[in-house]
Amino acid sequence: MRKNSVLTWAAALVLLLSSCRKDISVSSTTGTVPRAATATNFKVMGYLTSWAGNVSQVQFGNLTHVTYAFLIPTSSGGYQPVDNPSKLSSMVSSAHASGVKALISVGGGGGGGGFAGIVASPANITNFVNNMLAFCNQYGLDGVDIDWEYPSTGTQATNFQTMLTQLSTALHNSGRILSIAVIGLGGDYVLSGVFNVVDIVMVMAYDDNNFQHSTYELATQCMAYWLGRGCPASKAILGVPFYGHDSSQDPNSDAAEVNYNTILSKGASPSLDVYSTFGYNGLLTMKSKTSYAMSVGGGIGIWELSGDATGASSLLSAIKSVVNAGGAVNTNAPTGTTVTFRGNNGLYVSSENGTKAMTCTRTVAQGWESFLVVDAGHGKVALQAMSKYVSSEDGQQAITCNRTAYSTWEVFDWITAADGNVTLRSTNGLFVSSDNGAKSMTCTRTAAQGWEEFGINQ
């Protein structure tokens, strides 16, 4: 989550980078992906803010939980008057009419300063718990979401767990639930005992930088981090953004963060993740993230609902379509067949038999230039030649074909261009390029043009 307009990106980046970045994910070597969640128990939680969006525009039928942001706590355990209380009441009644649980989010980026005083005093913790119960009773809420960005480690982290434990007991005794929002990586302030008392852990896998800030790769890293910390899969929900970052703007300014629907209105494709200076999540990435979340976690959390588009471009509708399909996503690729890739220089892509970086320099396609298209799950494909898989190398060096199995770096989106050619997008959000055959192939392009397009079986 973010404060009532914008999270301080630089602060979030420091916390995100406090954990070492690796090529980690839960993946399979076949197209059949086991599911941790099913369509009946997968959570889809959307945040509705007091300052943006209308209750009448919320697709309650595509949600399981809706959370109102924010209620601002005070250091004594009280809270400031909630903004737009009539909107909150309307949200709750509309949610309940659709069988959706309604929660209140307390804190937020820039709004959680009061928590430091609350956790420092047992009396303040008790006061806070009592006030949360009273607030829930007043508005008919089904639970509380705590978003403290962020406690310090040590005593404050221990006291934070104490507060959550007492709040959890009180909420559970009244038939309610407790959720917390956590940083994507490096959340040492969350002690392991927290996982026993909360019902939902909302993993904020976004705001990683000021451009492509929420890649599929980041999603796998963040979920792997929290699952590795001991968070039960059923409680871990993957946070996704309904907004993008404009890299031409100061990252700490409101102008740097732009709703998905606004980016589309400027001419962006709903299927891609980059338009001009904007980095966002389009339909393909959102579907893949949902499929991935169903395989390793318990849900999807959306910040925030007013950023969505309508009709066929709706991200929430795309999420729900994958849930309804049990996590299945169409690759739109000729999986199970062997193909050749011809660059716009008229030459063929070669695996180089895995002995060196791949090139696009062959005049004739033979064994090294033939690739089996494998369904890798989550709407993605892997490419196999001479029994080895192609790797993007995460864009850090020229691509290779030397992996014995595929994981995050070895799977791609198969995207058909307007002219019928194909582009390959890695989980880092970047495209494979032939580099016109002038040097080894790379996976470093933010957008696909001539060198990033390939003819199939030409």
Secondary structure, DSSP 8 states (H G I E B T S, - for coil): --SSS---HHHHHHHHTTS---------SSS----SS-TTT-EEEEEEESSS--GGG--GGG-SEEEEEEE-B-TTS-B---SSHHHHHHHHHHHHHTT-EEEEEEE-TTT-THHHHHHT-HHHHHHHHHHHHHHHHHHT-SEEEEE-S---STHHHHHHHHHHHHHHHHHHHTT-EEEEEEESS--TTS-TTHHHH-SEEEEE---SSSSS-S-HHHHHHHHHHHHHTT--TTTEEEEEESEEEETTS-TTSGGGEEEHHHHHHTT--TT-SEETTEE---HHHHHHHHHHHHHHSSEEEEE-GGG---GGG-HHHHHHHHHHTTT-----S-TTSEE-EE-TTS-EEE-GGGSS--EEEESS--GGG-EEEEEEETTEEEEEETTEEEE-GGGSS--EEEESS--GGG-EEEEE-TTS-EEEEETTS-EEE-GGGSS--EEEESS--GGG-BEE--
